[in-house]
Structures are given as structure tokens and as C-alpha cells.
Amino acid sequence: MTAIRTDLQNAADTTGTADTTKAMGKAKATAMSDSTDKAARKFRLVQVGCGNMARRWVKYATGRPDIELAALVDIQLPAAEALAREFGLDCPCYTDLGTAIRETGADLVFDVTIPQVHKTVVTTAVELGCDVIGEKPMAVTMADAYEIEDIVRRHGRRYAVMQNRRFARQIREARGLIAQGTIGKPAHATANFFLGPHFGGFRETMDHPLLLDMAIHTFDQARYLLQADPVSVYCHEFNPSHSWYAGNASAACIFEMSDGSVFTYNGSWCAEGEPTSWQGDWRVVGSEGTLIWDGTNDSYCSVAEGELGPGARMHAFRRIEPSSPWTGHEGHEGCFDEMLAALAEGRPAETDCSDNLKSMAMVFAAIESARSGEKVRIGPGQAYDRG
């Protein structure tokens, strides 16, 4: 059996196995509308990466009175200058992150660059005294991810990773139902993900397009819903004959989790007809009932009630709707709110890099299992010998 290490020396900074209901409340309390009242800290920001994705990040930053956008950085200076003009910014533009940080006195970096340079960006930023909020994935290999986490920790900084899909209102409310014990102890979670996007470009030529580019969202959602971490995985990855992808676009995974539950993932990016939501189609079975979330509509629970009647083989069931509505921002904005609140409060963010390592490990362990045809262990003390 192959093994993959996910041990973290700064265990106090991990957040994946603790119930995040309290963190949900903090994120709601520190949404953009009232964040300045609660946060004494003012952020001096440099954003690096000024392509299409960068617009959303700049829009968010310019909407917060506790952020001063001090500089834009891109290896293509015209891209940074165009973004500044688009948002009416008079901040300087640079091609070098280190120079931008030194000349502006920034203490926060937004990293919206391509994954291949995340390690360089984060290393430069923390070595110059900045915290970092960055786009996923935190690295392109597990070895780099571990190294980044170590560098951040040694410099006493924070690095949080964008995982916007765990900030949909419905999944926050679904987690609330589970946290309240509505379905009892979770035993089996399943996510089905079947879509047929014709992206063109790099995704259709890359290896492992589904697992490497998309599945981390679903794997991270599973960890959030169950409040548990991966222990092992068996994965079969394949590419149907009708697929328009060069790499394997379909996969089936079985994860054993730290709470004793099992999470199964069935996915395809070449599934034409009746697509699931991009959030996936979820079922979480517990000791007393089942949570259902189709990724689009509100989640609910179907819970057994009463005793079995004479001759009956199955319980009657009652439907339970969420009782604690999520009132925070959703998606990217919700994740931004939480990450900035964590910095202001001096705590690890829900998506702190130390926690995000575990979601990344699920991806790379699944790929290793598919390659080897074996179950791969994931957990404290396991060796990881791939670059």
C-alpha cells in the first residue's frame, strides 16, 4: 500500500477537524458591511496577477474601507496598467513583486497568478513580512505545498487559499444540519459530479483534468461537511472512448475518513446530458437519517421517526429543513470575508494553507492510487516521496 504524508508540525493551526460552526458565525459577523467596526487592522495590499480572474479580486478589495490597494503587479506591465485604468486606481504598477512590496510598505498580498508560480509568490511575500491570500491550488505538487506551508510557518505569517465552493449558502446550511445532529453520526457521504464542458485550451490536453483541475473543490467540500480528514483512498481513473479530453476525464474514488465515515466520489467532465450542478449532487447518510443536497436547491434531511409498526420493514420519515439560515456572503466574497476576518482576529482562516494541504493530499493521493492500482494511505507520519 502506498502512503502519503499529511502531518503538520503546527497542529494548533489546523482547522479541518474542528467543527466550523463557530467560524461560520465569525464570518457572518465580519462580513464586508461591518468588518471595519470589528477589525482594528488596516491592510496595505499588493495584488500580483492582473489577468481576467484578477478583476473579481480587485473589485472586492476596492469595496473594503479597511484595504488600501497600494500596487498592482504583473509580468506584463500593460496588463497591470489596464486593470488600474479599468478600476480608476492611481496606485503604481510593477513587474516585480519584491520591488512593489518594498516600495509601498505592503503587509498583504493577493496572489492571482498561475499555479506554477504560487510557490515563488508566497515565498517572496512572506519573506518580506506579508500575509498572503491566494487562488487555488496552493501549489502544483505536494512537495511544493509542504515547502510553502513550512516557509509560511517559519516566517510567522499567514497564507489562506481560496476555496469558494464551501461558502455557498446551501452547503453552509447543510453543515449546520449535520452539526445539530439531525442525521446522527455521518457514516457515508457521496458526491456525484457529471458535466460535459467543452473548454478547449489547456484542460483538454492536460493529464488528469478532472482530478487535478476540478476535484479539489468537491474533496474540500466533503472535508467541510463531515468535519473529517482523509485516511486512505482507492481511485479508478479512466477516459471513456467518447471523451474529447486527452487525459482521463472520469474517476471513481473511495475515501476512508478520520471519523470512520466513507466518502465516495463519482465524476466525469465528458458526461453529456442531464448535468449535475457544478457543486455536485450530495447524499450524506447518518445513523438517524440522510441529508440531501442537489447542489442547486436548498438542502434538507430525511429522518426516521417512530418505531417500526407490526410487519413494517422500514421507518416512516419526516423532512427537516435548515433552521439556521446562512446570512453571510457567498462564494468568493464569503471566502474573502472569512480570510480577512481571520487576519484581523489573529487566527488561522478556515482555508489556511495548513488545512488546505489535506484537500490537496486527497487529489494527489487519488492520482497515485489510479496510477498504482492500490489503496493509498493518507495521514500523519506517512512518507511522501514524489516531487
VEXNU-34534 format. One record per residue (C-alpha): residue in one letter; residue number from 1; x, y, z. Coordinates in nm, 2 decimals. Example, Ala and Ser with C-alpha at 12.3 -4.5 7.8 and 13.67 -1.06 7.14 Angstrom:
2
+------+------+--------+--------+--------+
: resn : resi :     c1 :     c2 :     c3 :
+------+------+--------+--------+--------+
:    A :    1 :   1.23 :  -0.45 :   0.78 :
:    S :    2 :   1.37 :  -0.11 :   0.71 :
+------+------+--------+--------+--------+
This chain:
387
+------+------+--------+--------+--------+
: resn : resi :     c1 :     c2 :     c3 :
+------+------+--------+--------+--------+
:    M :    1 :   0.00 :   0.00 :   0.00 :
:    T :    2 :   0.13 :   0.34 :  -0.10 :
:    A :    3 :   0.14 :   0.61 :   0.17 :
:    I :    4 :   0.12 :   0.99 :   0.15 :
:    R :    5 :   0.22 :   1.22 :   0.44 :
:    T :    6 :  -0.01 :   1.49 :   0.56 :
:    D :    7 :   0.13 :   1.55 :   0.91 :
:    L :    8 :   0.16 :   1.91 :   1.02 :
:    Q :    9 :   0.40 :   2.02 :   1.29 :
:    N :   10 :   0.19 :   2.32 :   1.38 :
:    A :   11 :  -0.11 :   2.12 :   1.47 :
:    A :   12 :  -0.26 :   2.41 :   1.66 :
:    D :   13 :  -0.31 :   2.59 :   1.33 :
:    T :   14 :  -0.52 :   2.33 :   1.16 :
:    T :   15 :  -0.89 :   2.38 :   1.13 :
:    G :   16 :  -1.02 :   2.09 :   0.92 :
:    T :   17 :  -1.12 :   1.85 :   1.20 :
:    A :   18 :  -1.28 :   2.11 :   1.43 :
:    D :   19 :  -1.64 :   2.20 :   1.38 :
:    T :   20 :  -1.65 :   2.53 :   1.19 :
:    T :   21 :  -1.99 :   2.63 :   1.31 :
:    K :   22 :  -1.82 :   2.89 :   1.53 :
:    A :   23 :  -1.61 :   3.00 :   1.24 :
:    M :   24 :  -1.93 :   3.04 :   1.03 :
:    G :   25 :  -2.06 :   3.28 :   1.30 :
:    K :   26 :  -1.74 :   3.48 :   1.29 :
:    A :   27 :  -1.75 :   3.50 :   0.91 :
:    K :   28 :  -2.11 :   3.63 :   0.93 :
:    A :   29 :  -2.02 :   3.88 :   1.20 :
:    T :   30 :  -1.73 :   4.01 :   0.99 :
:    A :   31 :  -1.89 :   4.04 :   0.65 :
:    M :   32 :  -1.79 :   4.34 :   0.44 :
:    S :   33 :  -2.06 :   4.57 :   0.57 :
:    D :   34 :  -1.93 :   4.56 :   0.93 :
:    S :   35 :  -1.58 :   4.43 :   0.90 :
:    T :   36 :  -1.42 :   4.77 :   0.98 :
:    D :   37 :  -1.60 :   4.80 :   1.30 :
:    K :   38 :  -1.46 :   4.47 :   1.43 :
:    A :   39 :  -1.11 :   4.49 :   1.27 :
:    A :   40 :  -0.86 :   4.73 :   1.41 :
:    R :   41 :  -0.61 :   4.63 :   1.14 :
:    K :   42 :  -0.59 :   4.82 :   0.82 :
:    F :   43 :  -0.44 :   4.63 :   0.52 :
:    R :   44 :  -0.20 :   4.77 :   0.27 :
:    L :   45 :  -0.24 :   4.54 :  -0.03 :
:    V :   46 :  -0.04 :   4.45 :  -0.33 :
:    Q :   47 :  -0.22 :   4.24 :  -0.59 :
:    V :   48 :   0.00 :   4.02 :  -0.81 :
:    G :   49 :  -0.16 :   3.88 :  -1.13 :
:    C :   50 :  -0.38 :   4.11 :  -1.34 :
:    G :   51 :  -0.55 :   3.88 :  -1.59 :
:    N :   52 :  -0.92 :   3.81 :  -1.62 :
:    M :   53 :  -0.96 :   3.65 :  -1.28 :
:    A :   54 :  -0.80 :   3.95 :  -1.11 :
:    R :   55 :  -1.10 :   4.17 :  -1.17 :
:    R :   56 :  -1.30 :   4.00 :  -0.90 :
:    W :   57 :  -1.02 :   4.03 :  -0.65 :
:    V :   58 :  -0.97 :   4.40 :  -0.72 :
:    K :   59 :  -1.34 :   4.47 :  -0.71 :
:    Y :   60 :  -1.36 :   4.30 :  -0.36 :
:    A :   61 :  -1.05 :   4.49 :  -0.23 :
:    T :   62 :  -1.17 :   4.83 :  -0.35 :
:    G :   63 :  -1.51 :   4.77 :  -0.18 :
:    R :   64 :  -1.35 :   4.74 :   0.17 :
:    P :   65 :  -1.26 :   5.05 :   0.36 :
:    D :   66 :  -1.00 :   4.86 :   0.56 :
:    I :   67 :  -0.79 :   4.78 :   0.25 :
:    E :   68 :  -0.57 :   5.03 :   0.07 :
:    L :   69 :  -0.47 :   4.89 :  -0.27 :
:    A :   70 :  -0.11 :   5.00 :  -0.28 :
:    A :   71 :   0.01 :   4.84 :  -0.61 :
:    L :   72 :  -0.07 :   4.61 :  -0.89 :
:    V :   73 :   0.19 :   4.36 :  -1.02 :
:    D :   74 :   0.21 :   4.16 :  -1.34 :
:    I :   75 :   0.49 :   4.03 :  -1.56 :
:    Q :   76 :   0.32 :   4.21 :  -1.84 :
:    L :   77 :   0.31 :   4.57 :  -1.72 :
:    P :   78 :   0.04 :   4.68 :  -1.97 :
:    A :   79 :  -0.19 :   4.42 :  -1.80 :
:    A :   80 :  -0.14 :   4.59 :  -1.46 :
:    E :   81 :  -0.18 :   4.93 :  -1.61 :
:    A :   82 :  -0.50 :   4.83 :  -1.79 :
:    L :   83 :  -0.65 :   4.69 :  -1.47 :
:    A :   84 :  -0.56 :   5.01 :  -1.28 :
:    R :   85 :  -0.74 :   5.22 :  -1.55 :
:    E :   86 :  -1.04 :   4.99 :  -1.55 :
:    F :   87 :  -1.10 :   5.05 :  -1.18 :
:    G :   88 :  -0.99 :   5.41 :  -1.17 :
:    L :   89 :  -0.69 :   5.33 :  -0.95 :
:    D :   90 :  -0.39 :   5.57 :  -0.91 :
:    C :   91 :  -0.17 :   5.31 :  -0.75 :
:    P :   92 :   0.17 :   5.23 :  -0.90 :
:    C :   93 :   0.22 :   4.93 :  -1.13 :
:    Y :   94 :   0.52 :   4.69 :  -1.12 :
:    T :   95 :   0.65 :   4.38 :  -1.29 :
:    D :   96 :   0.84 :   4.26 :  -0.98 :
:    L :   97 :   0.66 :   4.17 :  -0.66 :
:    G :   98 :   0.96 :   4.22 :  -0.43 :
:    T :   99 :   1.01 :   4.57 :  -0.55 :
:    A :  100 :   0.64 :   4.65 :  -0.51 :
:    I :  101 :   0.63 :   4.53 :  -0.15 :
:    R :  102 :   0.95 :   4.72 :  -0.05 :
:    E :  103 :   0.85 :   5.05 :  -0.22 :
:    T :  104 :   0.49 :   5.05 :  -0.09 :
:    G :  105 :   0.53 :   4.90 :   0.26 :
:    A :  106 :   0.26 :   4.65 :   0.19 :
:    D :  107 :   0.16 :   4.39 :   0.45 :
:    L :  108 :  -0.08 :   4.18 :   0.25 :
:    V :  109 :  -0.06 :   4.02 :  -0.10 :
:    F :  110 :  -0.34 :   3.88 :  -0.31 :
:    D :  111 :  -0.19 :   3.61 :  -0.54 :
:    V :  112 :  -0.40 :   3.57 :  -0.86 :
:    T :  113 :  -0.11 :   3.42 :  -1.06 :
:    I :  114 :  -0.09 :   3.09 :  -1.24 :
:    P :  115 :  -0.04 :   2.78 :  -1.02 :
:    Q :  116 :   0.32 :   2.73 :  -1.14 :
:    V :  117 :   0.44 :   3.05 :  -0.97 :
:    H :  118 :   0.24 :   3.03 :  -0.64 :
:    K :  119 :   0.54 :   2.90 :  -0.46 :
:    T :  120 :   0.76 :   3.19 :  -0.57 :
:    V :  121 :   0.50 :   3.45 :  -0.50 :
:    V :  122 :   0.42 :   3.32 :  -0.15 :
:    T :  123 :   0.79 :   3.28 :  -0.06 :
:    T :  124 :   0.87 :   3.64 :  -0.17 :
:    A :  125 :   0.57 :   3.78 :   0.01 :
:    V :  126 :   0.62 :   3.61 :   0.35 :
:    E :  127 :   1.00 :   3.67 :   0.35 :
:    L :  128 :   0.92 :   4.05 :   0.31 :
:    G :  129 :   0.67 :   4.04 :   0.60 :
:    C :  130 :   0.34 :   4.00 :   0.42 :
:    D :  131 :   0.05 :   3.77 :   0.47 :
:    V :  132 :  -0.10 :   3.61 :   0.16 :
:    I :  133 :  -0.44 :   3.53 :   0.03 :
:    G :  134 :  -0.42 :   3.33 :  -0.29 :
:    E :  135 :  -0.61 :   3.15 :  -0.56 :
:    K :  136 :  -0.62 :   2.77 :  -0.55 :
:    P :  137 :  -0.43 :   2.54 :  -0.59 :
:    M :  138 :  -0.16 :   2.64 :  -0.34 :
:    A :  139 :   0.10 :   2.45 :  -0.55 :
:    V :  140 :   0.13 :   2.22 :  -0.84 :
:    T :  141 :   0.29 :   1.94 :  -0.64 :
:    M :  142 :   0.25 :   1.81 :  -0.28 :
:    A :  143 :   0.62 :   1.86 :  -0.23 :
:    D :  144 :   0.59 :   2.23 :  -0.31 :
:    A :  145 :   0.28 :   2.26 :  -0.10 :
:    Y :  146 :   0.46 :   2.12 :   0.21 :
:    E :  147 :   0.75 :   2.35 :   0.14 :
:    I :  148 :   0.53 :   2.66 :   0.11 :
:    E :  149 :   0.35 :   2.57 :   0.44 :
:    D :  150 :   0.68 :   2.53 :   0.61 :
:    I :  151 :   0.81 :   2.87 :   0.48 :
:    V :  152 :   0.50 :   3.05 :   0.59 :
:    R :  153 :   0.51 :   2.90 :   0.94 :
:    R :  154 :   0.88 :   2.97 :   0.98 :
:    H :  155 :   0.83 :   3.34 :   0.90 :
:    G :  156 :   0.53 :   3.37 :   1.13 :
:    R :  157 :   0.29 :   3.47 :   0.85 :
:    R :  158 :  -0.05 :   3.35 :   0.73 :
:    Y :  159 :  -0.14 :   3.21 :   0.39 :
:    A :  160 :  -0.50 :   3.13 :   0.31 :
:    V :  161 :  -0.63 :   2.97 :   0.00 :
:    M :  162 :  -0.95 :   3.05 :  -0.20 :
:    Q :  163 :  -1.20 :   2.76 :  -0.17 :
:    N :  164 :  -1.51 :   2.95 :  -0.27 :
:    R :  165 :  -1.74 :   2.64 :  -0.31 :
:    R :  166 :  -1.75 :   2.57 :   0.06 :
:    F :  167 :  -1.91 :   2.92 :   0.10 :
:    A :  168 :  -2.23 :   2.85 :  -0.09 :
:    R :  169 :  -2.53 :   2.93 :   0.13 :
:    Q :  170 :  -2.68 :   2.58 :   0.08 :
:    I :  171 :  -2.36 :   2.40 :   0.19 :
:    R :  172 :  -2.32 :   2.62 :   0.50 :
:    E :  173 :  -2.68 :   2.54 :   0.59 :
:    A :  174 :  -2.62 :   2.17 :   0.52 :
:    R :  175 :  -2.32 :   2.17 :   0.75 :
:    G :  176 :  -2.54 :   2.33 :   1.01 :
:    L :  177 :  -2.80 :   2.05 :   0.99 :
:    I :  178 :  -2.52 :   1.79 :   1.04 :
:    A :  179 :  -2.36 :   1.99 :   1.33 :
:    Q :  180 :  -2.70 :   1.99 :   1.50 :
:    G :  181 :  -2.71 :   1.61 :   1.50 :
:    T :  182 :  -3.01 :   1.60 :   1.27 :
:    I :  183 :  -2.90 :   1.28 :   1.09 :
:    G :  184 :  -2.70 :   1.14 :   1.38 :
:    K :  185 :  -2.34 :   1.03 :   1.32 :
:    P :  186 :  -2.24 :   1.05 :   0.95 :
:    A :  187 :  -2.14 :   0.72 :   0.80 :
:    H :  188 :  -2.13 :   0.76 :   0.43 :
:    A :  189 :  -2.12 :   1.06 :   0.20 :
:    T :  190 :  -2.15 :   1.05 :  -0.17 :
:    A :  191 :  -2.10 :   1.32 :  -0.43 :
:    N :  192 :  -2.19 :   1.28 :  -0.80 :
:    F :  193 :  -2.04 :   1.52 :  -1.04 :
:    F :  194 :  -2.13 :   1.48 :  -1.41 :
:    L :  195 :  -2.09 :   1.75 :  -1.67 :
:    G :  196 :  -1.97 :   1.78 :  -2.03 :
:    P :  197 :  -1.79 :   2.12 :  -2.06 :
:    H :  198 :  -1.61 :   2.18 :  -2.39 :
:    F :  199 :  -1.34 :   2.42 :  -2.26 :
:    G :  200 :  -1.09 :   2.40 :  -2.53 :
:    G :  201 :  -0.75 :   2.51 :  -2.43 :
:    F :  202 :  -0.52 :   2.36 :  -2.17 :
:    R :  203 :  -0.78 :   2.15 :  -1.99 :
:    E :  204 :  -0.84 :   1.93 :  -2.29 :
:    T :  205 :  -0.47 :   1.85 :  -2.33 :
:    M :  206 :  -0.36 :   1.81 :  -1.96 :
:    D :  207 :  -0.32 :   1.49 :  -1.77 :
:    H :  208 :  -0.58 :   1.42 :  -1.50 :
:    P :  209 :  -0.81 :   1.71 :  -1.60 :
:    L :  210 :  -1.09 :   1.62 :  -1.37 :
:    L :  211 :  -0.89 :   1.52 :  -1.06 :
:    L :  212 :  -0.62 :   1.79 :  -1.09 :
:    D :  213 :  -0.83 :   2.09 :  -1.20 :
:    M :  214 :  -1.17 :   2.03 :  -1.05 :
:    A :  215 :  -1.20 :   1.76 :  -0.79 :
:    I :  216 :  -1.03 :   1.96 :  -0.51 :
:    H :  217 :  -1.35 :   2.16 :  -0.48 :
:    T :  218 :  -1.56 :   1.86 :  -0.41 :
:    F :  219 :  -1.30 :   1.69 :  -0.19 :
:    D :  220 :  -1.27 :   2.01 :   0.01 :
:    Q :  221 :  -1.65 :   2.03 :   0.04 :
:    A :  222 :  -1.65 :   1.67 :   0.17 :
:    R :  223 :  -1.40 :   1.76 :   0.45 :
:    Y :  224 :  -1.61 :   2.06 :   0.54 :
:    L :  225 :  -1.94 :   1.87 :   0.55 :
:    L :  226 :  -1.80 :   1.58 :   0.75 :
:    Q :  227 :  -1.55 :   1.78 :   0.96 :
:    A :  228 :  -1.31 :   1.49 :   0.90 :
:    D :  229 :  -0.99 :   1.44 :   0.72 :
:    P :  230 :  -0.88 :   1.17 :   0.47 :
:    V :  231 :  -0.72 :   0.84 :   0.59 :
:    S :  232 :  -0.69 :   0.65 :   0.26 :
:    V :  233 :  -0.82 :   0.64 :  -0.10 :
:    Y :  234 :  -0.87 :   0.39 :  -0.38 :
:    C :  235 :  -0.93 :   0.56 :  -0.71 :
:    H :  236 :  -1.00 :   0.43 :  -1.06 :
:    E :  237 :  -0.94 :   0.70 :  -1.32 :
:    F :  238 :  -1.04 :   0.65 :  -1.69 :
:    N :  239 :  -1.12 :   0.82 :  -2.01 :
:    P :  240 :  -1.43 :   0.70 :  -2.20 :
:    S :  241 :  -1.39 :   0.63 :  -2.57 :
:    H :  242 :  -1.62 :   0.93 :  -2.65 :
:    S :  243 :  -1.42 :   1.17 :  -2.44 :
:    W :  244 :  -1.28 :   1.49 :  -2.61 :
:    Y :  245 :  -1.00 :   1.51 :  -2.34 :
:    A :  246 :  -0.65 :   1.38 :  -2.39 :
:    G :  247 :  -0.62 :   1.29 :  -2.02 :
:    N :  248 :  -0.85 :   1.09 :  -1.80 :
:    A :  249 :  -1.17 :   1.29 :  -1.76 :
:    S :  250 :  -1.36 :   1.04 :  -1.54 :
:    A :  251 :  -1.29 :   0.90 :  -1.20 :
:    A :  252 :  -1.44 :   0.70 :  -0.91 :
:    C :  253 :  -1.29 :   0.74 :  -0.57 :
:    I :  254 :  -1.34 :   0.58 :  -0.23 :
:    F :  255 :  -1.20 :   0.77 :   0.07 :
:    E :  256 :  -1.19 :   0.65 :   0.42 :
:    M :  257 :  -1.22 :   0.94 :   0.66 :
:    S :  258 :  -1.08 :   1.01 :   1.01 :
:    D :  259 :  -1.42 :   0.99 :   1.18 :
:    G :  260 :  -1.48 :   0.64 :   1.05 :
:    S :  261 :  -1.71 :   0.75 :   0.76 :
:    V :  262 :  -1.66 :   0.68 :   0.39 :
:    F :  263 :  -1.67 :   0.94 :   0.12 :
:    T :  264 :  -1.73 :   0.82 :  -0.24 :
:    Y :  265 :  -1.68 :   1.05 :  -0.54 :
:    N :  266 :  -1.81 :   0.97 :  -0.89 :
:    G :  267 :  -1.72 :   1.22 :  -1.15 :
:    S :  268 :  -1.69 :   1.30 :  -1.52 :
:    W :  269 :  -1.61 :   1.60 :  -1.73 :
:    C :  270 :  -1.73 :   1.43 :  -2.05 :
:    A :  271 :  -2.08 :   1.34 :  -1.94 :
:    E :  272 :  -2.33 :   1.47 :  -2.20 :
:    G :  273 :  -2.69 :   1.50 :  -2.08 :
:    E :  274 :  -2.87 :   1.58 :  -1.75 :
:    P :  275 :  -2.58 :   1.76 :  -1.59 :
:    T :  276 :  -2.54 :   1.78 :  -1.22 :
:    S :  277 :  -2.47 :   2.11 :  -1.05 :
:    W :  278 :  -2.11 :   2.23 :  -1.05 :
:    Q :  279 :  -2.14 :   2.20 :  -0.67 :
:    G :  280 :  -2.21 :   1.82 :  -0.72 :
:    D :  281 :  -2.51 :   1.62 :  -0.61 :
:    W :  282 :  -2.48 :   1.51 :  -0.25 :
:    R :  283 :  -2.61 :   1.25 :  -0.01 :
:    V :  284 :  -2.48 :   1.21 :   0.35 :
:    V :  285 :  -2.62 :   0.91 :   0.53 :
:    G :  286 :  -2.61 :   0.91 :   0.91 :
:    S :  287 :  -2.72 :   0.69 :   1.20 :
:    E :  288 :  -3.06 :   0.86 :   1.22 :
:    G :  289 :  -3.13 :   0.99 :   0.87 :
:    T :  290 :  -3.00 :   1.13 :   0.54 :
:    L :  291 :  -2.90 :   1.48 :   0.42 :
:    I :  292 :  -2.98 :   1.56 :   0.06 :
:    W :  293 :  -2.83 :   1.85 :  -0.14 :
:    D :  294 :  -2.85 :   1.86 :  -0.52 :
:    G :  295 :  -2.60 :   2.15 :  -0.54 :
:    T :  296 :  -2.87 :   2.39 :  -0.67 :
:    N :  297 :  -3.16 :   2.39 :  -0.43 :
:    D :  298 :  -3.18 :   2.40 :  -0.05 :
:    S :  299 :  -3.05 :   2.11 :   0.14 :
:    Y :  300 :  -3.28 :   1.91 :   0.37 :
:    C :  301 :  -3.28 :   1.60 :   0.59 :
:    S :  302 :  -3.50 :   1.29 :   0.58 :
:    V :  303 :  -3.51 :   1.15 :   0.93 :
:    A :  304 :  -3.65 :   0.82 :   1.06 :
:    E :  305 :  -3.93 :   0.87 :   1.32 :
:    G :  306 :  -4.12 :   0.65 :   1.54 :
:    E :  307 :  -4.10 :   0.27 :   1.60 :
:    L :  308 :  -4.14 :   0.01 :   1.33 :
:    G :  309 :  -4.51 :  -0.09 :   1.32 :
:    P :  310 :  -4.62 :  -0.46 :   1.31 :
:    G :  311 :  -4.49 :  -0.62 :   1.00 :
:    A :  312 :  -4.32 :  -0.30 :   0.88 :
:    R :  313 :  -3.97 :  -0.32 :   0.74 :
:    M :  314 :  -3.89 :   0.05 :   0.71 :
:    H :  315 :  -3.94 :   0.35 :   0.92 :
:    A :  316 :  -4.16 :   0.64 :   0.83 :
:    F :  317 :  -3.96 :   0.96 :   0.76 :
:    R :  318 :  -4.00 :   1.33 :   0.81 :
:    R :  319 :  -3.84 :   1.61 :   0.63 :
:    I :  320 :  -3.63 :   1.87 :   0.82 :
:    E :  321 :  -3.53 :   2.20 :   0.66 :
:    P :  322 :  -3.24 :   2.41 :   0.77 :
:    S :  323 :  -3.32 :   2.61 :   1.09 :
:    S :  324 :  -3.02 :   2.84 :   1.09 :
:    P :  325 :  -3.01 :   3.04 :   0.77 :
:    W :  326 :  -2.66 :   3.15 :   0.64 :
:    T :  327 :  -2.66 :   3.53 :   0.62 :
:    G :  328 :  -2.30 :   3.59 :   0.51 :
:    H :  329 :  -2.17 :   3.65 :   0.16 :
:    E :  330 :  -2.15 :   3.35 :  -0.07 :
:    G :  331 :  -1.88 :   3.22 :  -0.30 :
:    H :  332 :  -1.56 :   3.42 :  -0.34 :
:    E :  333 :  -1.69 :   3.71 :  -0.13 :
:    G :  334 :  -1.78 :   3.48 :   0.16 :
:    C :  335 :  -1.43 :   3.32 :   0.15 :
:    F :  336 :  -1.27 :   3.66 :   0.13 :
:    D :  337 :  -1.47 :   3.77 :   0.43 :
:    E :  338 :  -1.35 :   3.48 :   0.63 :
:    M :  339 :  -0.99 :   3.51 :   0.53 :
:    L :  340 :  -0.97 :   3.88 :   0.61 :
:    A :  341 :  -1.16 :   3.83 :   0.94 :
:    A :  342 :  -0.91 :   3.56 :   1.04 :
:    L :  343 :  -0.62 :   3.80 :   0.97 :
:    A :  344 :  -0.78 :   4.08 :   1.17 :
:    E :  345 :  -0.85 :   3.85 :   1.46 :
:    G :  346 :  -0.51 :   3.68 :   1.46 :
:    R :  347 :  -0.63 :   3.33 :   1.39 :
:    P :  348 :  -0.59 :   3.07 :   1.12 :
:    A :  349 :  -0.85 :   3.11 :   0.84 :
:    E :  350 :  -1.09 :   2.82 :   0.77 :
:    T :  351 :  -0.89 :   2.77 :   0.45 :
:    D :  352 :  -0.55 :   2.83 :   0.60 :
:    C :  353 :  -0.27 :   2.66 :   0.39 :
:    S :  354 :  -0.21 :   2.41 :   0.68 :
:    D :  355 :  -0.57 :   2.29 :   0.64 :
:    N :  356 :  -0.58 :   2.31 :   0.26 :
:    L :  357 :  -0.29 :   2.07 :   0.24 :
:    K :  358 :  -0.53 :   1.80 :   0.34 :
:    S :  359 :  -0.76 :   1.87 :   0.05 :
:    M :  360 :  -0.47 :   1.88 :  -0.18 :
:    A :  361 :  -0.35 :   1.55 :  -0.05 :
:    M :  362 :  -0.68 :   1.39 :  -0.15 :
:    V :  363 :  -0.62 :   1.50 :  -0.51 :
:    F :  364 :  -0.26 :   1.37 :  -0.53 :
:    A :  365 :  -0.33 :   1.05 :  -0.34 :
:    A :  366 :  -0.62 :   0.98 :  -0.57 :
:    I :  367 :  -0.39 :   1.02 :  -0.87 :
:    E :  368 :  -0.13 :   0.80 :  -0.72 :
:    S :  369 :  -0.39 :   0.53 :  -0.64 :
:    A :  370 :  -0.51 :   0.54 :  -1.00 :
:    R :  371 :  -0.16 :   0.51 :  -1.13 :
:    S :  372 :  -0.06 :   0.22 :  -0.90 :
:    G :  373 :  -0.39 :   0.04 :  -0.88 :
:    E :  374 :  -0.36 :   0.03 :  -0.50 :
:    K :  375 :  -0.52 :   0.19 :  -0.20 :
:    V :  376 :  -0.31 :   0.49 :  -0.09 :
:    R :  377 :  -0.29 :   0.58 :   0.28 :
:    I :  378 :  -0.31 :   0.95 :   0.38 :
:    G :  379 :  -0.23 :   1.06 :   0.72 :
:    P :  380 :   0.02 :   1.16 :   1.00 :
:    G :  381 :   0.36 :   1.02 :   0.96 :
:    Q :  382 :   0.32 :   0.88 :   0.61 :
:    A :  383 :   0.61 :   0.93 :   0.37 :
:    Y :  384 :   0.56 :   1.13 :   0.06 :
:    D :  385 :   0.84 :   1.08 :  -0.20 :
:    R :  386 :   0.71 :   1.23 :  -0.52 :
:    G :  387 :   0.81 :   1.58 :  -0.65 :
+------+------+--------+--------+--------+
